[in-house]
Amino acid sequence: MIEFYAKATIPTKYGEFEMYIFKEEKTNGREITLEHLAIFKNYDEELPLVRVHSKCLTGEVFGSLRCDCGPQLDIALSTIGQVGGILVYLDQEGRGIGLANKIRAYSLQDKGYDTVQANIALGFKPDERNFAPAAFILEYFRVKALALLTNNPDKIEQLKKYGFEVERIPIFVGATPHSENYLLTKEKEMGQDTDIRRRNSAQRKLSFDKRKRDGPSYRTKEDSNA
């Protein structure tokens, strides 16, 4: 069961946002509570810009270079701060396997496993995430169609199954020497469009246009220096 729990205004370096907390009660051998959130600003009701982002403590707090989670979150919040939109932040660390198991998976990757092989070796699916909480939160805000910042086709398909109209907006951040194999595996084994050839995340930015007849449009474009 998922329900709204609390809200507050949160000033950040990206601008001032409204934050709503949602609690999800789960029983999986034991009672656990997940805390998801939505953070938003001045979003377009017809076609809001949306990022559905799963928690990554290592990348977002400690600046790990093994993944692209931190830079993706930074781009999403920066863009929403500028043009408006909704960021749905899911309490699903490590593609749903939790922090401790993610570190166990990293240990296997240090021994030569890729990110998919490591999850399977630990008894998990390559991706254990469930986007039902994201669907619930978007429905709470009466979203029916969205421009989704993602490189993940599975995320798009799951949201479409919940009845949303989804327009995909790429969110490329480039690879580092530490993340290139990870991104390549996501591209080859999980069907994600990672565009790993882009190593400098500063080469890309997200911009917002207004179509006079067709409504809002979101796109990516190259900096003038690219």
N, C-alpha and C positions, 0 to 999 in steps of 0.2 A: 504494500500500500504506500502511495506517495501522497503527501499533503503539504500545502503551504505552511510555513512556520513563522517567518519573521521577515522584516524589510527595514532598510535604512538607506540614507544617502551616504555615498562613499566618495570623498575627494581623492583623486589619484594624480600621478604625473601625466596621465593620458587625458585628464579631464574629470568632471564630476559625473558620477553614475548613480543610478538607483540599483540596489542589490536586494534580491529576493532569495530567501533560503527555503529549500524544500527538503523534507525528511522522507526517506524511504526505509520502511521496516521490512527486513528480510529474514526468512528462516531457512538456513542451509546447514542443518545439523546443530545450529545454535542461533540465537537471536542476535542480529546485528542491525545497526542503524547507519545508513549512508546519508551524507549531507551534500546534496547537489545545490547549485545556485544558478541564478540568472542575473547578469549584470548588463544594464542597458542604458541607452541615451537616445532620445529623440528619434525613434525608429519610424520608418515609413510603414504605415499599416497595410498598404497594398502588397508591397514586396520588400520586407525588411532584409537588411544584410544580417546574416546569422553565422556565427561560428559555434559548432558543437565540439567542445574540447574536453578531453579526458585528462584527469589529474596526472601530473608527472613531477613528483617532488624533486627527483634528481636533476631534471633539466630546468625546471622553473625556479627552484630555490637555490640549488647549488651550482647551477650553470654547467651541468654535464654536457660535454660535446659528443656524447654517444648517440644522441637523437636530435630531432629537429623540433621538439615540443616547445622548448623555451622561446626560440625565435618566432614560431608560429603564433604562440600566445601574444607575444609582443606586437607582432604585426596586426593581429586581430583587434587588440585593445586600442592600439594607436589609430587604426582606421575607424573603428566605431567611435572613438573619441572625437574624430574629425567630422565624420559624415553621419553618425547615428547608426544604431543597430542593436542587436542582442547577442551576447555571448552566453551560451549555456555551458556551464562547467560541471562535468560529471565526476563524482567520487568513485572513479574506476581506475585506480593506479595500475600501471604496468599492463595496459590492454586487458584489465579486469582480473589479473592474477594477484595483485597486491604488491606492496613494496618489498617484503621479505623474499617472495618468490621471484620478483624481478631481479633482485640482487643475485639470487641463485642462478637465474638465467644468464646474467652477465658473467658469472663465474664460468659457466659452460661456454659462453661465447669467447672468453679468454683462452679456452682450450681448442678453439677451432669451429665450434658450432655456429650456425647463423641464428638470427632471432627466431625464426620459425622452428628450426630443429631443436633449439633450446627449450622452447615452450612444450613441444611434443615430448621431449625427453623427461620433462618434469610432470607429465601426465595431463597437460592442458592442451586446448585447441590453440592454433596460432593467434586467434583473437577471441577472447572470452567476453568482450563487451556486449552490453545490451542497451539499445538506444530507446527502449520504452520510456525511461525517465525523461529523455530529451523530448519525446513526442508529447508526454504529459505536460511538460513545462511550456512548450510552444502552444499547445492547445489552451493552456491557462491564460496565455496572452492573446488568444484568439487569432493566432497566426494560421493562415491557410496556404499561403504560397511564400517562398523564401528564396533569396539569393544566398546560397550556402558556400562559405569559404571552406573548401576541402580538396584533398587529393585522393580521397578514399571512395571508390564506387560503391562499396558495401554500405557505407553510411547513407549515401544517397538512396539506394534501393530500400534500405530499412525504413527510412522516413517516408518514402513513397508508399510503402505498404501500409503506413498509418494514415494515408490519405492526403499527404502534403504534395503540393506542386513544387518541384525543386529545380532551380537553375544553379548550375555549378560555377563557382568562381575559384580558379586555382589559387593556391597559397604557397608559392615556391619560396624557399629560404636559402637554398644552396647547401652544398655538402661541405664537411670538413674531413680531414684525413681520418678522424675517429668515427665519423658517421657514414662514410661513403658505402661501405659494405652493408650496413643496416638499411640504408635507403635503397640500395640496389636489390636487396632481398625483398623489401616491401614491394618494389616494382615488379620483380620477376615472379615471386611466389604468392603475393597477395593482390596483384592487379592494380596497385596504386600508381598514380602518375606523379612521381617525385621530382622529375626534371633534375636529376643529380648533377648534370653538367654545369649547373649554375652554382658556383662556389662562393660567390660574393652576394650575400643577401641584400647589400646596399644597392645592387644593380636594379632591383625591382621595387616597385611601390604600388600600392593599390589606390585607385582614384575613383571618384564618384561622378557620374553624369546624370543629368535629367533629360529623358527623352520627352519631347513636347507632346507627342501623341501616345506613346507606348508606356509611359510611366518611367520609374527609376531604372537605371542600368548601372551595374557595377562591372569593372573590368580591371585588368592589370596592364601596365604599360612600362616601357623601358625609361629609365632616367635619360636625360640628354647626354650624360657622360658614358652611357653603356655602349 
